């Protein structure tokens, strides 16, 4: 399994209070944030057990979900649901995005 799986699990732990805060203002966006963030970890795990093209597809899905997670956070900040997102969360997600980008390229 890629080492970034642990990074993503840690990011999910840090995201819990952010997701709760977003859901207080916008249940749909909070739910979408929860689902896409979880999807990153799940697709990473599924990809690690796959071979060939299936592995690439799972990692591409994880990459798309990582980008969606960042977009959800940006929208939550833009709409004032949260004041800011902790730099550690952003750095973790960026690390995941960078590794996945290099893996699927």
N, C-alpha and C positions, 0 to 999 in steps of 0.2 A: 504494500500500500504506500502511496506517496506520503511523505512526511507532513505535507500540508494538511492532511486529514486532521491531525491533532491541532494544528493551528486553527482550522475551521471550527472544531469542537470548542476550543477556547473562545473564539469569536462569538459563537452562539451563546455561551455562558455570559459573556459581557453584554450581549445584545438583549438579554431577557428584560432588564428594566427599561430599555429604550422601546422595545416592542410594547410593553405594558403602557408606557406613556403615550405612544402613538395611538394605541387602541382606545385610550380614553377620549381622544379627539376624533378619530376616524377608524372605526372598527374594520372597515374593508382594507384600508392601507396597512393597518397593523397585521391583519390576517395574511395579506399578500407578502409582507416583509417576513413574517414567520415561515411561511411556506417556501419562499425562494431561498432563504438562508438555510433552512433544513435541507432543501433539495441539493445544495452544494455538497454537504457532507454525505448525503445518501448516494448521490451520483459518483462521488469520489470512491466510496466503498464498493459500489457496484462495478465501477470501472476497474478497480484493482483486482476483481475476480474474473474479469473478462479478458479475451484475447483478440488480437487483430483489430478489425474494423469496429467491433462492438465496444472495445475499450476506448477507442478514439471518440465514438459517438457519446459514450457516457461522460468522458472528460469534457467534450464540447458542451454537453448539457450543463455540467457543473460550472463551466466558464460562463455560460449565458446566465445561469442563476446567480453567480457571483456578481456579474454586472448589474443584474436586476436588483440585487440586495443593495448595492451602492446607490442605484437610482432611487429606490424607495427611501433610503436615508436622506438623500439630497432633497427629495420632494417633502419629506417630513420637516426638514429644516426650513425649506422655502415657504411652507405653509404655516410655519410657526408652531407645529405640534411638539417639537423639541427645539431647544435653543441651539444646541450643537451636538455633534457626535464625537465621543472620546477619540483622541488621536490613535490610541492603541487599537480600537476597533477598525478604524480606517486603514491603519498600517497592516493589520492582520488580513483584512479583505484584499488589500492591494498585493500582499505577498502571495495569497492564493491565486489571484488573477494573473500575476506575472508567471508563476510556475505553470499554471494551466495553459497560458498563451504559448509558452515555449514547448509544452508537451504536445499540443495539437497542431503546431505549425508545421 
